[in-house]
């Protein structure tokens, strides 16, 4: 065991994984704090259970992804083939994964509802001055920056003549602010979809390599698809960065690196399979 630990800490790739996973855990804490902050504006009047889970959609989403990342690390690196072949280990892994999938399904629903609701917002009738809307617990949002609306700051927040409730009767914005909030909600939704597609490709590759399949048309298709998916995520990171949301861009990059670590595990696993194949009989190419 001591020799294994020494080999682990002497491998720069493993040290990189530890650093990335640790930073992702730190980011999880930061996003939880962000959700608490946003909920202090959007949930002031309370709400149903689904309203609260929607308010903490990012926290729930990240918890599920962290768990899935850990499960993939177990399957592709930490657990031996002997352990993975035990029925109870498989049942536990699949059970935890199912819970994560349910959480991710909730995230898709929550982000879709947020985007849809923003597209349906109409202007506040008979109001052309933001100061006319000053009231207790009302705030103004632009580019995810929430500010309590007061008589002292209302004239400085916007000079528009039309205003909208981005959150029912709690959070106001103007036309440009609503357009930006809608775009950001769409980016959130699309990011979740792209990450789910990446998850699907990894799941398929794990199953294929578990059967000894490392080459073929399906494998090539999956590799090409993943390049497109990761490119889309880098574009999303650039968009967040361009809007001044440096932490979101940093978080996106960290998650890409986190899953790059899993891809690294998959490549090492593939080499082991092909090396064993050369020593024995059988083909590792996918049919077709």
N, C-alpha and C positions, 0 to 999 in steps of 0.2 A: 504493500500500500504506500509506503514511504517513497519507493522508487517511482510509483505511478504519479504521486503528487509532485515530485520533483520534475518529472517529465512534463506534467501539465503546466507548471509555472515557468518552465523553460521554453514553452511553445508560445511565440508571440500571438498566434491566432487565438489561443485560448484566453490569454490575457486581454486581448481586444474584446472578446465575447463578454468577459466578466465586467469590463468597463462599460460596454454598451448596455448590458442588462441592468447594471446598477444605475446608470443615468436614466434608463426608462422607468425604473422604480421611483426615482426622484421626480421625474416628470409627472408620474401618476399622482403624486402628492400635490404638485403644483396645479394640475388640472382639477383635482378635487376641491382645492381652495378656490379656484376660478369659478367652478360651478356653484359653490356656496355663495360667492360674491354676487354672481348674476342672479341667483335665486332670491337674494335679499331685495332685488328690484322687481323681478318678474313674478314672485310667489308671495308678495306681501299680503294678499287677501286669501292665501291658502289655495286649496284645490283638491281634486280627486287624486287617487293613487297614480293614475296614468299621467296626470299633469306633473306630479313630482318626479316620476321616473323620466319623463321627457325633459324636465329641467336638469336632471343629472344624467342625461343620455351619454355625455362624453365620459363621465366617470365609469358608468356601467360598461360602455364600449371598451374603454382602456383596460378595465379589470378582466374582461373576457379575452382580449387580445394578449395580455400578459400571461394569462393562464394557458392559452393555446401555444404561445411561444415556448413556455416551459415544457408543455407536453411534447412539442416537436423536438425540443432539445433532448428530452428523455428518450424518445423513439429513435432519433437519428444519431445520438452520440453517447449518452450516459448509460442507458440500459443495454445489457448484453442480449444477444439473440435468445439465449436460454431463458432469461427473465421475460422477454417479450412473448415467448411461446407459452407461458403459463396462462391458463384460462382466467384466473382471478385478476391478473395484472391487466389483461386485455379488457375485461369487463369494467374495471375501475377507470382505465384511460378513456374508454368509450363513453362511460357514464358522465365523467367530468366534461368531456368534449361536447356531449349533448347539451349540458347546461350552458356551456359557452355559446353554442349555436343559437339557443333560445335567446340569450342576452343580445347576441348580434342581430337577430331578427327584430328584437325590440328596438335596437339602434336604427335599423333601416326604417322601421315604422315611425319612430320619433322624428328623425331628420326629414322624412318625407312629409310628415304632418306640418312640421315647422315651415318648410318651404311652401307647401300648398297654402297654408294659412296666410303667409305673407303675400302670395299672389292674389289673394281675394280681398285684401284690405282696401277700403274706400276712404276718401278724405273725410275729415271731421266737418260736418255741415255748418255753414254760417260762421266760420272762424277764419280770419285772415291775419291774425296777430298771435304769435305764440304766447305772449303774456296773458292773453285772455283765457288760457288753459291752465294757468298756475293753480295748483290744488295740492293738498297734503298727499304724500306718497306717490306723486307723479314724477317721472323722470324723463330725460331726453337721451336718445341713443344715436350715435353715428359711428360707424366703423367699429362696432362692439364696445365703444366707450360710453358708459352710462354716467349721467350727471343728474343730480336732483334738480328739478325745475323750481326756481324761486323767482320772486319779483326782482331780485338783485341781478340775476344772470339771464333771464328769459330773452332780453333784447340782444344779447351777445351770442346766443346759441344758434340762431337762424334768422335770416331776414326774408324767408320764403313766405308765401301767402296761402299755402295749402299744407295741412298737417295730417298725419296718420297715426293710428295706434298700432305700433308694431307688436305690442302685447295688449290684450283687451283691457282698456281703461287704466293702464298702468304706465306704459312706456310709449312716449311719443317720438316721432321723427318727421322730417320733411320729405319732399319728393326724391331728392338725391340720396338722402339717408336711407329711405325705403328701398330704392333700387340697389344700393350697396348691400344692405342687410339681406335682400333676396338673393343676390349673387353669392354671398358668403354661405347662405343656407344651402344653395344648390351645390356649391363646392363641397360642403360637409357631406351632403347626400352622395355625391358622385365618388368621393374618397372612400366612403364605406363600401360602395359597390365594387370599386376597383380592388380594395383590400380583400373582399370576399372572393373575387375571381382569383387573386393570388393564392388565397387559402385553398381554393379548389384545386389549383395546379399542384400545390405542394402535397395535398392529400392524395391526388392521383399518382404522383411520382413516388410517394412513400409506399403506396399499395403495389405499384409496378416493381419497384426495387425489392420489396419484400418477396416478390415472386421471382426475382432474379432478372427482371427485364430492365435493361439500361440503354437500349438503342432501338431505333425504329421510327416510323413516320409519326406515331403518336407522341413519342418523346421529343422529336424535332419540333412538332407543332406546339407543344407545351413550352419549350424553351423560347421559341419565337414570340409566343403570346406574353410570356413573362417580361420580355424586353420592352414590349409596348406598354404593359401595365406599370412597370417601374418608371418608364419615361413619363407617363401621365402623372405619377406621383411627384416626380421631380418638378414638373411644370406647376403642380399645385403648390409645392413648397416655394417656388419662385413667385407665385401670385401672392401668397401670404407675406413674403418678404417685401414685395413691392408696396404693400399696404401698411408696412410698418409693424406687422405682427411677427417680429423676429423669433419669438418663442415658438409660435406655431410652425414656422419654417424649420427651426431647429428640431422640433419634435418630429416632424415628418422625416427629416434626414435620419434621426435616430432610429425610427421604426424601420426605415429601409435598410439601415445597417444591421438592425436586429435580425431581420429576415435574411439578410445576406449571410449572416452567421449560420442560419439553418441551411441555406444553399451550399455553404462551405461544407457543412456536415454531410449533405447529400452527395457532394462530389467525392468526398473521402470514402463514403459508403459505397459509391459506385466503383471506385478503384478497387476496393476490397472484393466486391462481387466479381468483377472482371478478372482480378488476379486469381481468385479461387476457381473461376471458370476455366482459365488456361491450364490449371493443374488437374482438372477433372474433365468430365464429359458434359455435353449439353451446350445449347446456344442461349445467349442472353439477348438476342435481338427480338423485338416485338414482331408479331406476324404482319405480313404485308410490307 
